[in-house]
Amino acid sequence: MITTAEIESLIKEMISKETGIRLTDMSSQSSFHQLGLDSVNSLFLLGDLEDALNLDIDPLSLYDNPTIESFSAYINDLQNARI
């Protein structure tokens, strides 16, 4: 199981790869909308995270947790619920 900070780093890396935004231009408080993620990019992000973390992630969770920080905390809670 990885920490919330590690999840944040993983999400930032995935967003950077998908959008070309530099990691230094993102913060934990950045919203997915601010970073230019549309519904298609978001689905790719979810799929990559599900594969990397072996989790089933509700697609609506991105809208309920619109920042990197809040979404990372949600993913961390999902991991803890599996234990």
C-alpha positions in Angstrom: 0.0 0.0 0.0 1.3 3.4 -0.9 0.9 6.7 1.0 -1.3 9.6 0.1 1.9 11.6 -0.8 3.0 8.8 -3.1 -0.5 8.7 -4.7 -0.3 12.5 -5.3 3.1 12.0 -7.0 1.8 9.2 -9.2 -1.3 11.2 -10.2 0.9 14.2 -11.1 3.2 12.1 -13.2 0.3 10.6 -15.0 -1.2 14.0 -15.7 2.1 15.3 -16.8 2.5 12.4 -19.3 -1.1 12.9 -20.6 -1.1 16.7 -20.9 2.6 17.7 -21.1 2.3 20.0 -18.1 5.5 20.0 -16.1 5.4 18.6 -12.6 6.7 21.8 -11.2 3.6 23.6 -12.6 1.3 21.5 -10.5 0.4 21.6 -6.9 -1.6 19.3 -4.7 -4.4 21.9 -4.7 -4.5 22.1 -8.5 -7.9 21.0 -9.8 -8.2 18.6 -12.7 -10.1 21.3 -14.6 -7.3 23.8 -14.1 -4.9 21.3 -15.5 -7.0 20.8 -18.6 -8.3 17.3 -18.0 -11.4 16.7 -19.9 -13.7 13.7 -19.6 -11.6 11.6 -22.0 -8.3 12.4 -20.2 -10.0 11.7 -16.9 -11.0 8.2 -18.0 -7.5 7.5 -19.1 -6.2 8.7 -15.7 -8.7 6.5 -13.9 -7.8 3.5 -16.0 -4.1 4.0 -15.4 -4.6 4.4 -11.7 -6.8 1.3 -11.4 -4.1 -0.7 -13.2 -1.2 0.8 -11.1 -2.9 0.4 -7.8 -5.1 -2.6 -8.5 -8.3 -0.8 -7.4 -11.8 -0.2 -8.8 -12.3 3.5 -8.9 -15.8 5.1 -9.3 -15.5 7.5 -12.3 -17.7 10.0 -10.5 -15.1 10.3 -7.7 -13.1 12.7 -9.9 -16.0 15.1 -9.8 -16.5 14.6 -6.1 -12.8 15.1 -5.4 -11.7 17.7 -8.0 -8.2 18.4 -6.8 -5.1 16.2 -6.8 -5.0 16.4 -3.0 -8.7 15.4 -2.4 -8.6 12.7 -5.0 -5.4 11.3 -3.5 -7.0 11.2 -0.1 -10.1 9.4 -1.6 -7.8 6.8 -3.3 -5.9 6.3 0.0 -9.3 5.7 1.7 -10.2 3.1 -0.9 -6.9 1.3 -0.3 -7.5 1.3 3.5 -11.0 0.0 3.0 -9.6 -3.1 1.2 -7.5 -4.1 4.2 
